[in-house]
Amino acid sequence: MSEHIDLTEAALIEQAPDEGPTDVVTEQTQLDRKINAHFPGAVVRKDLVKAVKGNAIVPSYVLEYLLGQFAATDDEATIQEGIEKVGRILAEHYVHRNESELVKSKIREKGRFRIIDRVSVTLNEKDDVYQASFANLGIGGVLVEPNTVNANQKLLVGGVWCLCDIEYFHSDNAKVVPWILGRLQPIQMSSFDYAGYLEARAEFSTDEWIDLLIQSIGFNPEMFGRRAKLLQLTRLIPFVERNYNLVELGPKGTGKSHIYSEFSPHGMLISGGEITVPKLFVNNANGKIGLVGYWDVVAFDEFAGKKKRTDKALVDIMKNYMANKSFSRGVETLGAEASMVFVGNTSHTVPYMLKHSDLFDELPESYHDSAYLDRLHFYIPGWEVDTIRGEMFSSGYGFVVDYIAEVLKSMRNLDYSDRYRQHFELGSDISTRDRDGIHKTFSGLMKLLYPHEQATAEEIEEVLRFAIEGRKRVKDQILRMDDTMAAVKFGYQSVAGKWTAVTTLEEDEYPGHYHRGRPGVADKDADPVDLVGPASGAAVPEPAATQTPVEEELFQGQRDFAENQRGVSFEALLMPYLRGATRIELHDPYIRMNHQGRNLVELLALIAAAKDPADEVTVRLFTVLDPDPGYQKKQLQMLNQIIQGAAQQGITVEVAKDPGGHDRWIRTDNGWRINLGRGLDIFQKQDGGWFDFGSSRQEFRQVRAFGVTYIRDEA
């Protein structure tokens, strides 16, 4: 039996920032200098968080709050001094769970000690007092003044990271808690200059401002295109727009949940995607309001999963809240303004989902419902977002997270949804719910990109088109599920009368699958999609299904190739035997070096190009790990990258340890076994770089001497 190779650790290695010294001075770009000039004291170098975090398990906004106090500058000496100070604060005052007893001892011995911890408060109804518990310190029952609770009501729901002064006073009365809460300061800004923010925005071009926002969320803007940047910034709309309903489904490792857990003290990430009605909305037993009453954003992580257990009552009340911004607890109806975000992983490619179901295929059954989905304002196509890699992180300057979080919160009171109307008009048959979704996305992006309201007609059009596309993606999938829904022409018209239809990227890439209804259900209203069909009146050829297919007889036996021979390729050598297979076994013990990994990628690319985009193929690779730990680490990273890239093309690559020693062969589920003398490593080393023809086509490469045997495998 072969042993499965666990690539989980390799995936973590790949996603982590590159290792190296953290005290290297990064040369400032022109944009960095401009950022520091117009936002002094409100920006910080984004790589500093990694320099001070260490093993402290705290959100980024906590660390950036501290860095904003001591290192919000471009002066290198001040930065290094600030890093050292923040490091000392964390070392002395942050409470690690495994050091809680040591911190308790410090509080006892000193009488008073400052700590950094997550604090939550509950109401002790029996004694009519508020009591605090400290997550890492591990103490509870600490009395809290009502004034403190009233000023920081999020303490009652989920807890808040705080700087706290804790005192110790022992009493002979066993019922008296010896811990006393002195000063409590939530780690978030109390005020900022909004007018100054708008004035400074006017000094930046649109491209510069977008790059500043991208750097603020921790990414290097040079690694993203314009559309990719807009997708990243769409994740911020729930923080700037009230009652905004957003969904993002896509592959693993694309940073879907990072924004909601690390970016803002006003967001709450619910891990696992499961929560109760009392916790989220209201507890009927005591009338206590849930998360939606206190947080700006409530995000559900790991939301996808067909077999995930769901509460029908939760789904029903969530539908009402997402549509009407209110929820009921018996006779009383309550309102809230929290935005709802749903993020989850997909396990299939886009064409596969379109062919067999829809783009909401991964959702739990109770949420795979047109009434619920129609409440969503925007669908972020997570498959367009790159897997997070080390080089994607920024070392430039961006807003201190807490600063930009407060800016976004303050703009939730504003409405920019009508800013397009002086230039454009939405299609007349767009429904009210569709229109609301478009308006909210448009308003949110305008607040993010053009808070100073100085945007050209072309810039407004870009935002409007993007907002329409995200809502169209939702509506088109609903039409596949519910044929009672009326089809909508999504688009807009300029003041000059020019109509522009809006399509989604998936619609343009896979029109045949996109416009197909549910399996077994014919589309009644949709126009047939025929990209190359005959003109009216032309003769229609006989359908392919009625024609007798001609299958080429494939060669069986041994073929030998001489050293330095050219004209050899995987496409001619292997693909005739692999075409049509859905499960392929590849035994090659030497997939270790970069060129060997490249050979594998080239074969997988041919398999991907030969299959229907909506189909999936499983390739099980049996190989051997390099005995050297250093080289093995690089090998695992390489294999993990190949797996991720193949998955995007509908190919599942499974890696296992080869039990067969040096034998190299391929077996397919369409009846072929191919014995490979040298495995995939048949080409000689190329030294010509990018401009060598061999780097583009295998046929131009010289091969080593090798043989290959084709056997019809009846078993």
C-alpha positions as CSV (number, residue, x, y, z in Angstrom):
1,M,0.0,0.0,0.0
2,S,1.2,3.4,-0.8
3,E,1.5,6.1,1.9
4,H,-0.2,9.4,1.3
5,I,2.1,12.4,1.4
6,D,0.7,15.2,3.7
7,L,1.3,18.6,2.0
8,T,-0.5,20.6,4.6
9,E,2.7,21.9,6.2
10,A,4.1,22.7,2.7
11,A,1.0,24.8,2.1
12,L,1.6,26.7,5.2
13,I,5.2,27.2,4.3
14,E,4.2,28.5,0.9
15,Q,1.7,31.0,2.3
16,A,4.0,32.4,4.9
17,P,6.1,35.5,4.2
18,D,9.7,34.8,3.1
19,E,12.0,34.2,6.0
20,G,14.8,36.6,6.6
21,P,16.0,39.4,8.7
22,T,13.3,41.9,9.7
23,D,15.5,44.8,10.3
24,V,16.5,45.4,6.6
25,V,15.8,49.0,5.6
26,T,13.3,49.1,2.8
27,E,13.9,51.8,0.3
28,Q,10.9,54.1,0.1
29,T,8.9,54.5,-3.1
30,Q,7.6,57.8,-4.3
31,L,4.2,56.7,-3.2
32,D,5.5,55.9,0.3
33,R,7.0,59.4,0.6
34,K,3.7,60.9,-0.6
35,I,1.7,58.9,1.9
36,N,3.9,60.0,4.8
37,A,3.7,63.6,3.7
38,H,-0.1,63.8,3.6
39,F,-1.0,61.3,6.5
40,P,1.7,61.9,9.1
41,G,1.1,59.8,12.2
42,A,-1.7,57.8,10.6
43,V,0.4,55.3,8.5
44,V,2.8,52.6,9.4
45,R,5.1,50.4,7.4
46,K,3.2,47.2,7.0
47,D,6.1,44.7,7.4
48,L,6.6,46.0,11.0
49,V,3.7,43.9,12.2
50,K,5.7,40.7,11.5
51,A,8.7,42.2,13.2
52,V,6.9,42.7,16.5
53,K,4.3,40.0,16.6
54,G,6.5,37.1,17.6
55,N,4.4,34.3,19.1
56,A,1.7,36.7,20.4
57,I,-1.7,35.5,19.1
58,V,-3.3,38.9,18.7
59,P,-5.1,40.5,15.7
60,S,-3.1,42.8,13.5
61,Y,-5.2,45.8,14.5
62,V,-4.0,45.4,18.1
63,L,-0.4,45.4,17.0
64,E,-0.9,48.3,14.6
65,Y,-2.6,50.3,17.3
66,L,0.6,50.0,19.3
67,L,2.8,50.7,16.3
68,G,0.6,53.7,15.5
69,Q,1.5,55.1,18.9
70,F,5.2,54.7,18.6
71,A,6.3,54.0,15.0
72,A,3.9,55.9,12.7
73,T,6.7,57.7,10.9
74,D,9.2,57.3,8.0
75,D,12.2,58.1,10.2
76,E,14.1,54.9,10.4
77,A,15.7,55.6,13.8
78,T,12.2,56.4,15.3
79,I,10.8,53.3,13.7
80,Q,13.4,51.0,15.2
81,E,13.0,52.7,18.6
82,G,9.2,52.3,18.2
83,I,9.6,48.6,17.3
84,E,11.7,48.0,20.4
85,K,9.2,49.8,22.6
86,V,6.2,47.9,21.2
87,G,8.2,44.7,21.6
88,R,8.8,45.5,25.3
89,I,5.1,46.3,25.8
90,L,4.1,43.0,24.3
91,A,6.8,41.1,26.2
92,E,5.8,42.7,29.6
93,H,2.1,43.2,29.3
94,Y,0.6,40.8,26.7
95,V,-0.8,37.7,28.5
96,H,0.1,34.4,27.0
97,R,-2.2,31.6,28.1
98,N,0.7,29.4,29.3
99,E,2.1,32.3,31.4
100,S,-1.2,33.3,33.1
101,E,-0.1,32.2,36.5
102,L,3.1,34.2,36.2
103,V,1.1,37.3,35.3
104,K,-1.2,36.7,38.3
105,S,1.8,36.5,40.5
106,K,3.1,39.9,39.1
107,I,-0.3,41.5,39.9
108,R,-0.3,40.1,43.4
109,E,3.3,41.1,44.2
110,K,3.1,44.6,42.6
111,G,-0.5,45.3,43.7
112,R,-1.3,46.8,40.3
113,F,-0.2,45.7,36.9
114,R,-1.2,46.6,33.2
115,I,-2.1,43.8,30.8
116,I,-3.2,43.3,27.2
117,D,-6.0,40.8,27.0
118,R,-9.4,40.1,25.4
119,V,-12.1,41.2,27.9
120,S,-15.8,40.1,27.8
121,V,-18.5,41.2,30.3
122,T,-21.7,39.5,31.5
123,L,-24.5,40.7,33.7
124,N,-24.8,38.8,36.9
125,E,-28.6,39.1,37.3
126,K,-28.6,37.5,40.8
127,D,-26.3,40.2,42.3
128,D,-27.2,42.9,39.7
129,V,-23.6,43.5,38.8
130,Y,-21.4,43.4,35.7
131,Q,-18.6,40.9,35.8
132,A,-15.6,40.7,33.4
133,S,-13.7,37.7,32.3
134,F,-10.2,37.7,30.8
135,A,-9.6,35.2,28.0
136,N,-5.8,34.6,28.4
137,L,-5.4,35.5,32.0
138,G,-8.1,33.0,32.9
139,I,-9.9,34.9,35.6
140,G,-13.5,35.9,35.9
141,G,-16.1,37.5,38.1
142,V,-14.2,40.8,38.1
143,L,-16.5,43.7,38.9
144,V,-17.0,46.3,36.2
145,E,-18.5,49.7,36.7
146,P,-21.8,50.3,34.7
147,N,-20.3,53.4,33.2
148,T,-17.5,51.4,31.7
149,V,-19.9,48.9,30.2
150,N,-22.2,51.6,28.8
151,A,-19.2,53.3,27.1
152,N,-18.0,50.0,25.6
153,Q,-21.0,47.9,24.9
154,K,-19.1,45.5,22.7
155,L,-17.7,44.1,25.9
156,L,-21.1,42.4,26.3
157,V,-20.9,40.7,22.9
158,G,-17.9,38.7,21.8
159,G,-15.4,40.7,23.9
160,V,-12.8,43.4,23.1
161,W,-9.0,43.6,23.2
162,C,-8.1,46.1,25.9
163,L,-5.3,47.7,27.9
164,C,-6.3,47.1,31.5
165,D,-4.9,47.9,34.9
166,I,-5.6,45.0,37.3
167,E,-5.3,45.2,41.0
168,Y,-5.2,42.4,43.6
169,F,-6.7,42.6,47.1
170,H,-7.2,39.5,49.1
171,S,-10.2,39.2,51.5
172,D,-11.1,36.7,54.1
173,N,-14.5,36.5,52.6
174,A,-14.3,33.6,50.1
175,K,-17.1,35.1,48.0
176,V,-15.2,38.3,47.3
177,V,-13.2,38.1,44.0
178,P,-9.6,39.4,44.8
179,W,-9.2,40.9,41.3
180,I,-10.1,44.5,40.8
181,L,-10.4,46.3,37.4
182,G,-8.9,49.7,37.4
183,R,-8.4,51.5,34.1
184,L,-9.8,49.9,31.0
185,Q,-8.9,51.2,27.5
186,P,-10.2,49.5,24.4
187,I,-7.6,49.2,21.7
188,Q,-9.2,51.5,19.2
189,M,-9.1,55.1,18.3
190,S,-11.5,57.6,19.9
191,S,-11.4,60.3,17.3
192,F,-9.9,61.4,14.0
193,D,-10.0,64.4,11.5
194,Y,-12.4,63.3,8.7
195,A,-12.1,66.7,6.9
196,G,-8.3,66.3,6.8
197,Y,-8.8,62.8,5.4
198,L,-10.9,64.1,2.5
199,E,-8.4,66.9,1.8
200,A,-5.5,64.5,1.7
201,R,-7.4,62.1,-0.6
202,A,-7.6,64.9,-3.2
203,E,-3.8,65.0,-3.4
204,F,-3.7,61.4,-4.7
205,S,-4.5,60.1,-8.2
206,T,-7.0,57.2,-8.4
207,D,-4.3,54.7,-9.0
208,E,-2.2,56.0,-6.1
209,W,-5.2,55.9,-3.8
210,I,-6.1,52.4,-4.7
211,D,-2.5,51.3,-4.1
212,L,-2.6,53.0,-0.7
213,L,-5.7,51.1,0.2
214,I,-4.2,47.8,-1.0
215,Q,-1.0,48.4,1.0
216,S,-3.3,49.3,4.0
217,I,-4.7,45.7,4.0
218,G,-1.2,44.4,3.8
219,F,-0.6,43.5,0.1
220,N,1.9,44.7,-2.5
221,P,-0.1,46.4,-5.2
222,E,2.5,45.5,-7.8
223,M,1.3,41.9,-7.5
224,F,-2.3,42.7,-8.5
225,G,-4.0,44.0,-11.6
226,R,-6.8,46.6,-11.6
227,R,-9.6,44.1,-11.4
228,A,-7.9,42.0,-8.7
229,K,-7.4,45.2,-6.6
230,L,-11.2,46.0,-6.9
231,L,-12.0,42.5,-5.8
232,Q,-9.8,42.9,-2.7
233,L,-11.4,46.3,-1.9
234,T,-14.9,44.9,-2.2
235,R,-14.2,42.9,0.9
236,L,-14.1,46.3,2.7
237,I,-17.6,47.4,1.6
238,P,-19.3,45.8,4.6
239,F,-17.3,48.0,6.9
240,V,-18.4,51.2,5.1
241,E,-21.9,50.3,4.1
242,R,-24.8,49.5,6.4
243,N,-26.7,46.2,6.0
244,Y,-24.5,45.0,3.2
245,N,-24.8,41.3,2.3
246,L,-21.7,39.8,0.7
247,V,-20.7,36.3,-0.3
248,E,-17.4,35.0,-1.4
249,L,-16.8,31.4,-2.5
250,G,-13.5,30.3,-3.9
251,P,-10.5,28.0,-3.5
252,K,-8.6,27.6,-0.2
253,G,-5.8,30.0,0.8
254,T,-7.0,33.2,-0.9
255,G,-7.4,35.2,2.3
256,K,-11.2,35.3,2.3
257,S,-11.5,35.6,6.1
258,H,-8.4,37.6,6.9
259,I,-10.1,41.0,6.5
260,Y,-12.9,40.2,8.9
261,S,-10.7,38.8,11.7
262,E,-7.6,41.1,11.4
263,F,-8.6,44.3,9.8
264,S,-11.0,46.1,12.0
265,P,-12.1,46.1,15.7
266,H,-15.6,46.6,14.4
267,G,-15.9,43.2,12.7
268,M,-16.7,39.8,14.2
269,L,-15.6,36.6,12.5
270,I,-17.6,33.5,13.4
271,S,-15.5,30.4,12.8
272,G,-17.1,27.3,11.5
273,G,-20.1,29.1,10.1
274,E,-22.5,27.8,12.8
275,I,-24.2,30.0,15.3
276,T,-27.5,30.1,17.2
277,V,-30.4,32.6,16.9
278,P,-30.0,33.9,20.4
279,K,-26.3,34.6,19.9
280,L,-26.8,36.3,16.5
281,F,-30.1,38.1,17.0
282,V,-31.8,38.1,20.4
283,N,-32.2,35.9,23.4
284,N,-35.9,35.6,24.2
285,A,-35.2,34.4,27.7
286,N,-33.5,37.6,28.8
287,G,-34.1,40.1,25.9
288,K,-30.3,40.4,25.3
289,I,-29.5,41.6,21.8
290,G,-27.0,39.5,19.8
291,L,-24.0,40.2,17.6
292,V,-25.9,42.1,14.9
293,G,-26.8,44.8,17.5
294,Y,-23.2,45.6,18.4
295,W,-20.9,44.9,15.5
296,D,-20.6,46.6,12.1
297,V,-19.8,43.4,10.3
298,V,-20.7,39.8,11.2
299,A,-18.8,37.3,9.0
300,F,-19.4,33.6,8.8
301,D,-16.2,31.6,8.1
302,E,-16.2,28.2,6.5
303,F,-19.8,28.8,5.4
304,A,-19.8,26.3,2.5
305,G,-20.4,22.6,3.0
306,K,-23.5,20.8,1.6
307,K,-23.7,18.5,4.6
308,K,-23.2,21.2,7.2
309,R,-25.9,21.3,9.9
310,T,-28.1,24.3,9.7
311,D,-30.9,25.7,11.8
312,K,-34.0,26.4,9.8
313,A,-35.2,29.0,12.3
314,L,-31.9,30.8,11.8
315,V,-32.2,30.8,8.1
316,D,-35.7,32.2,8.2
317,I,-34.9,35.0,10.6
318,M,-31.7,35.8,8.6
319,K,-33.7,36.1,5.4
320,N,-36.0,38.7,7.1
321,Y,-33.0,40.6,8.5
322,M,-31.1,40.7,5.3
323,A,-34.1,42.0,3.4
324,N,-35.7,44.3,6.0
325,K,-32.8,45.2,8.4
326,S,-35.0,44.0,11.2
327,F,-35.8,40.8,13.2
328,S,-38.6,39.9,15.5
329,R,-38.7,38.3,19.0
330,G,-42.3,37.6,19.5
331,V,-44.4,40.8,19.5
332,E,-41.4,43.2,19.3
333,T,-39.5,44.0,16.1
334,L,-36.0,45.2,16.4
335,G,-33.6,46.7,13.9
336,A,-29.8,46.6,13.4
337,E,-27.3,47.7,10.8
338,A,-24.7,45.0,10.9
339,S,-23.5,43.8,7.4
340,M,-23.5,40.1,6.8
341,V,-20.6,38.3,5.1
342,F,-20.5,34.7,4.1
343,V,-17.1,33.1,3.0
344,G,-16.4,29.5,2.1
345,N,-14.3,27.2,0.0
346,T,-15.2,25.6,-3.3
347,S,-14.1,22.1,-4.2
348,H,-14.9,22.3,-8.0
349,T,-13.9,24.5,-10.9
350,V,-16.3,27.1,-12.3
351,P,-17.2,25.2,-15.5
352,Y,-17.9,22.1,-13.4
353,M,-20.3,24.0,-11.1
354,L,-22.0,25.6,-14.1
355,K,-22.4,22.3,-15.9
356,H,-23.7,20.3,-13.0
357,S,-25.4,22.8,-10.7
358,D,-24.6,26.5,-10.1
359,L,-22.0,28.8,-8.5
360,F,-23.8,28.4,-5.1
361,D,-23.4,24.6,-5.3
362,E,-21.2,24.4,-2.2
363,L,-23.6,26.1,0.2
364,P,-25.5,24.1,2.8
365,E,-28.9,22.9,1.6
366,S,-30.9,25.3,3.7
367,Y,-29.0,28.3,2.2
368,H,-29.2,26.9,-1.4
369,D,-32.5,28.7,-1.7
370,S,-33.5,31.4,-4.1
371,A,-35.3,33.5,-1.4
372,Y,-32.1,33.6,0.7
373,L,-29.7,34.1,-2.2
374,D,-31.8,37.0,-3.6
375,R,-30.9,39.0,-0.5
376,L,-27.2,38.9,-1.4
377,H,-25.9,42.2,-2.9
378,F,-22.6,41.0,-4.4
379,Y,-20.8,37.7,-5.2
380,I,-17.0,37.9,-5.1
381,P,-15.7,35.3,-7.5
382,G,-13.1,33.8,-5.2
383,W,-11.6,31.7,-8.0
384,E,-10.2,35.0,-9.5
385,V,-8.3,35.7,-6.3
386,D,-4.7,34.4,-6.3
387,T,-3.6,32.1,-3.5
388,I,-1.7,34.2,-1.0
389,R,2.1,33.9,-1.4
390,G,5.0,35.4,0.6
391,E,5.9,37.9,-2.1
392,M,2.4,39.3,-2.2
393,F,2.8,41.0,1.2
394,S,3.7,44.7,1.3
395,S,6.7,46.3,2.9
396,G,5.3,49.8,2.0
397,Y,3.3,52.2,4.0
398,G,-0.4,51.9,4.6
399,F,-3.0,53.3,7.0
400,V,-2.8,52.2,10.6
401,V,-5.6,49.7,10.6
402,D,-7.4,51.3,13.5
403,Y,-7.3,54.7,11.8
404,I,-8.9,53.5,8.5
405,A,-11.4,51.3,10.4
406,E,-12.7,54.4,12.1
407,V,-12.8,56.3,8.8
408,L,-14.9,53.6,7.3
409,K,-17.2,53.4,10.3
410,S,-17.8,57.1,10.1
411,M,-18.8,56.9,6.4
412,R,-21.6,54.3,7.1
413,N,-23.9,57.3,7.7
414,L,-23.3,58.5,4.1
415,D,-25.1,57.5,1.0
416,Y,-23.2,57.7,-2.4
417,S,-25.7,55.4,-4.3
418,D,-27.0,58.2,-6.6
419,R,-23.6,59.6,-7.7
420,Y,-23.9,57.9,-11.1
421,R,-27.2,59.4,-12.2
422,Q,-25.8,62.6,-13.7
423,H,-24.0,60.3,-16.3
424,F,-25.8,57.0,-16.5
425,E,-29.2,55.3,-15.9
426,L,-29.8,51.6,-15.0
427,G,-31.8,49.4,-17.3
428,S,-35.5,49.8,-16.9
429,D,-36.3,46.2,-16.2
430,I,-33.9,45.8,-13.3
431,S,-36.0,44.9,-10.3
432,T,-36.0,46.8,-7.0
433,R,-34.0,44.2,-5.2
434,D,-31.4,44.0,-8.0
435,R,-31.2,47.8,-8.0
436,D,-30.7,47.9,-4.3
437,G,-27.8,45.5,-4.5
438,I,-26.2,47.5,-7.3
439,H,-26.7,50.7,-5.4
440,K,-25.2,49.5,-2.2
441,T,-22.1,48.1,-3.9
442,F,-21.7,51.2,-6.0
443,S,-22.1,53.4,-2.9
444,G,-19.5,51.4,-0.9
445,L,-16.9,51.5,-3.6
446,M,-17.4,55.2,-4.2
447,K,-16.9,55.8,-0.5
448,L,-13.7,53.8,-0.6
449,L,-12.2,55.2,-3.8
450,Y,-13.7,58.7,-4.1
451,P,-14.8,59.9,-0.7
452,H,-14.0,63.4,-1.8
453,E,-16.6,63.0,-4.6
454,Q,-14.2,64.0,-7.4
455,A,-14.6,61.2,-9.9
456,T,-14.7,61.4,-13.7
457,A,-17.5,59.9,-15.8
458,E,-15.1,57.1,-16.8
459,E,-14.2,56.3,-13.2
460,I,-17.9,56.3,-12.2
461,E,-18.7,54.0,-15.1
462,E,-16.0,51.5,-14.0
463,V,-17.5,51.3,-10.5
464,L,-21.0,51.1,-11.8
465,R,-20.2,48.3,-14.2
466,F,-18.3,46.3,-11.5
467,A,-21.3,46.7,-9.1
468,I,-23.7,45.5,-11.8
469,E,-21.6,42.5,-12.5
470,G,-21.5,41.3,-8.9
471,R,-25.3,41.5,-8.6
472,K,-25.8,39.8,-12.0
473,R,-23.6,36.9,-10.9
474,V,-26.1,36.4,-8.0
475,K,-29.3,36.8,-10.1
476,D,-28.1,34.6,-13.0
477,Q,-27.5,31.7,-10.6
478,I,-30.9,32.2,-9.0
479,L,-32.5,31.9,-12.5
480,R,-30.9,28.5,-12.8
481,M,-32.6,27.3,-9.6
482,D,-36.0,29.0,-9.9
483,D,-37.6,29.3,-13.3
484,T,-40.4,31.5,-11.8
485,M,-37.9,34.3,-11.5
486,A,-38.0,36.7,-14.5
487,A,-34.8,37.2,-16.5
488,V,-33.2,40.6,-16.3
489,K,-31.2,42.6,-18.9
490,F,-28.3,43.9,-16.7
491,G,-26.8,47.1,-18.1
492,Y,-26.9,50.8,-18.1
493,Q,-27.5,53.7,-20.5
494,S,-25.5,56.9,-20.8
495,V,-27.1,60.3,-21.0
496,A,-26.4,60.3,-24.7
497,G,-28.6,57.2,-25.0
498,K,-25.8,54.5,-25.5
499,W,-26.8,51.2,-24.0
500,T,-24.0,49.0,-22.4
501,A,-24.8,45.4,-21.5
502,V,-22.9,44.0,-18.6
503,T,-21.7,40.4,-18.5
504,T,-19.8,38.4,-15.9
505,L,-16.3,37.0,-16.6
506,E,-17.6,33.4,-16.3
507,E,-20.3,34.2,-18.8
508,D,-17.7,35.3,-21.3
509,E,-15.4,32.4,-20.7
510,Y,-18.0,29.6,-20.6
511,P,-21.1,30.8,-22.4
512,G,-22.3,27.3,-23.3
513,H,-22.3,26.3,-19.6
514,Y,-23.3,29.6,-18.1
515,H,-26.5,29.9,-20.0
516,R,-27.5,26.3,-19.4
517,G,-30.3,25.7,-16.9
518,R,-30.4,23.1,-14.2
519,P,-29.6,19.5,-15.3
520,G,-32.7,18.0,-16.9
521,V,-34.6,21.3,-17.2
522,A,-34.7,23.1,-20.5
523,D,-34.3,26.8,-20.5
524,K,-37.7,28.3,-21.4
525,D,-36.9,31.9,-21.7
526,A,-33.2,32.1,-22.4
527,D,-32.1,32.6,-26.0
528,P,-30.0,29.8,-27.3
529,V,-26.3,30.5,-27.2
530,D,-24.7,29.7,-30.6
531,L,-21.4,31.5,-31.0
532,V,-20.6,30.1,-34.5
533,G,-24.0,28.9,-35.7
534,P,-25.1,29.0,-39.3
535,A,-26.7,32.0,-40.8
536,S,-30.5,32.0,-41.3
537,G,-31.4,29.7,-44.2
538,A,-28.1,27.9,-44.3
539,A,-27.9,24.2,-44.4
540,V,-27.6,22.6,-41.0
541,P,-25.1,19.7,-40.9
542,E,-26.1,16.3,-39.5
543,P,-25.7,16.2,-35.7
544,A,-22.5,14.6,-34.6
545,A,-24.4,12.1,-32.5
546,T,-25.9,10.5,-35.7
547,Q,-22.5,10.2,-37.4
548,T,-20.3,7.2,-37.0
549,P,-17.2,8.2,-35.0
550,V,-13.9,7.1,-36.5
551,E,-11.5,6.1,-33.8
552,E,-7.8,5.9,-34.7
553,E,-6.1,2.7,-33.8
554,L,-3.5,3.4,-31.2
555,F,0.0,1.8,-31.4
556,Q,0.8,-1.0,-29.0
557,G,4.4,-2.1,-28.3
558,Q,7.9,-0.6,-27.7
559,R,9.2,2.6,-29.1
560,D,12.8,3.7,-28.7
561,F,14.3,7.2,-29.0
562,A,18.0,8.1,-29.5
563,E,20.0,10.7,-27.6
564,N,19.8,14.2,-29.0
565,Q,16.7,13.4,-31.0
566,R,14.2,16.2,-31.5
567,G,10.6,16.3,-32.4
568,V,9.4,14.5,-29.3
569,S,6.6,15.9,-27.1
570,F,4.3,14.6,-24.4
571,E,1.4,15.7,-26.7
572,A,2.5,13.1,-29.4
573,L,4.0,10.6,-27.0
574,L,1.4,10.3,-24.3
575,M,-1.8,12.3,-25.0
576,P,-3.4,10.0,-27.5
577,Y,-3.5,7.4,-24.7
578,L,-4.5,9.8,-21.9
579,R,-7.3,11.6,-23.8
580,G,-10.7,10.7,-22.3
581,A,-9.3,9.3,-19.0
582,T,-10.8,10.5,-15.8
583,R,-8.3,8.8,-13.4
584,I,-4.6,8.6,-14.2
585,E,-1.9,6.9,-12.1
586,L,1.6,8.3,-12.6
587,H,4.6,6.4,-11.0
588,D,7.7,8.5,-11.2
589,P,10.1,8.5,-8.2
590,Y,12.0,11.5,-9.4
591,I,9.8,14.6,-9.2
592,R,12.2,16.5,-7.1
593,M,14.0,19.2,-9.1
594,N,12.5,22.2,-10.7
595,H,12.8,20.9,-14.3
596,Q,11.2,17.6,-13.2
597,G,8.3,19.6,-11.7
598,R,8.1,21.6,-15.0
599,N,7.8,18.4,-16.9
600,L,4.9,17.3,-14.7
601,V,3.2,20.7,-15.1
602,E,3.5,20.5,-18.9
603,L,1.8,17.1,-18.9
604,L,-1.0,18.3,-16.6
605,A,-1.5,21.4,-18.8
606,L,-2.0,19.1,-21.9
607,I,-4.5,17.0,-20.0
608,A,-6.4,20.2,-18.9
609,A,-6.4,21.5,-22.4
610,A,-7.7,18.2,-23.9
611,K,-10.7,17.7,-21.5
612,D,-14.0,19.5,-21.4
613,P,-13.5,22.5,-19.0
614,A,-16.5,21.3,-17.0
615,D,-15.1,17.9,-16.4
616,E,-12.7,16.9,-13.7
617,V,-9.7,14.6,-13.9
618,T,-7.9,13.0,-11.0
619,V,-4.1,12.4,-11.3
620,R,-2.5,10.3,-8.6
621,L,1.2,10.8,-8.5
622,F,3.4,8.2,-6.8
623,T,6.9,9.6,-6.1
624,V,9.7,9.6,-3.6
625,L,10.6,12.4,-1.2
626,D,14.2,13.7,-1.2
627,P,16.1,12.3,1.8
628,D,17.7,15.7,2.5
629,P,15.4,17.8,4.8
630,G,16.3,21.1,3.0
631,Y,15.7,19.8,-0.5
632,Q,12.6,17.9,0.7
633,K,11.1,21.2,2.0
634,K,11.6,22.7,-1.5
635,Q,10.2,19.6,-3.1
636,L,7.0,19.8,-1.0
637,Q,6.6,23.4,-1.8
638,M,6.9,22.7,-5.5
639,L,4.4,19.9,-5.3
640,N,2.0,22.0,-3.4
641,Q,2.2,24.8,-6.0
642,I,1.5,22.3,-8.8
643,I,-1.5,20.9,-6.9
644,Q,-2.9,24.4,-6.4
645,G,-2.4,25.3,-10.1
646,A,-3.9,22.1,-11.4
647,A,-7.0,22.4,-9.2
648,Q,-7.8,25.7,-10.9
649,Q,-8.0,23.8,-14.2
650,G,-10.2,21.0,-12.9
651,I,-7.4,18.5,-12.2
652,T,-7.1,17.0,-8.7
653,V,-3.5,15.9,-8.0
654,E,-3.0,13.4,-5.2
655,V,0.5,12.7,-4.1
656,A,1.6,9.5,-2.5
657,K,4.9,7.7,-1.7
658,D,5.9,5.3,-4.5
659,P,6.2,1.8,-3.2
660,G,7.7,0.4,-6.4
661,G,11.3,1.7,-6.3
662,H,12.6,2.9,-9.6
663,D,9.8,1.7,-11.9
664,R,8.1,4.4,-13.9
665,W,4.8,3.9,-15.6
666,I,1.3,5.4,-16.2
667,R,-2.0,3.6,-15.9
668,T,-5.4,5.1,-17.0
669,D,-9.0,4.2,-16.4
670,N,-9.6,4.0,-20.2
671,G,-7.5,0.9,-20.5
672,W,-3.9,1.8,-21.1
673,R,-0.6,1.2,-19.3
674,I,2.5,3.1,-20.5
675,N,5.9,1.9,-19.2
676,L,8.2,4.9,-19.1
677,G,11.9,4.1,-19.2
678,R,13.1,7.5,-17.8
679,G,9.7,8.6,-16.5
680,L,8.9,12.2,-17.5
681,D,12.5,13.3,-17.4
682,I,13.3,12.7,-21.0
683,F,14.5,16.1,-22.1
684,Q,18.1,17.4,-21.9
685,K,18.9,20.4,-19.8
686,Q,18.0,23.8,-21.5
687,D,20.4,26.7,-21.1
688,G,18.9,29.2,-23.6
689,G,16.5,30.9,-21.2
690,W,13.3,32.6,-22.3
691,F,14.5,33.1,-25.9
692,D,15.3,29.4,-26.5
693,F,12.6,27.8,-28.7
694,G,12.9,24.8,-26.5
695,S,11.5,26.7,-23.6
696,S,8.2,27.2,-25.5
697,R,7.8,23.9,-27.4
698,Q,9.0,20.5,-26.3
699,E,9.5,19.5,-30.0
700,F,12.5,21.8,-30.2
701,R,14.3,20.2,-27.2
702,Q,16.8,17.4,-27.5
703,V,16.0,14.2,-25.6
704,R,18.0,11.7,-23.7
705,A,18.0,8.1,-24.8
706,F,14.8,6.4,-23.6
707,G,12.1,3.9,-24.5
708,V,8.4,3.7,-23.9
709,T,6.0,0.7,-24.1
710,Y,2.3,0.9,-24.7
711,I,0.2,-1.9,-23.4
712,R,-3.6,-2.4,-23.6
713,D,-4.5,-3.0,-20.0
714,E,-7.7,-5.1,-20.1
715,A,-7.8,-5.3,-16.3
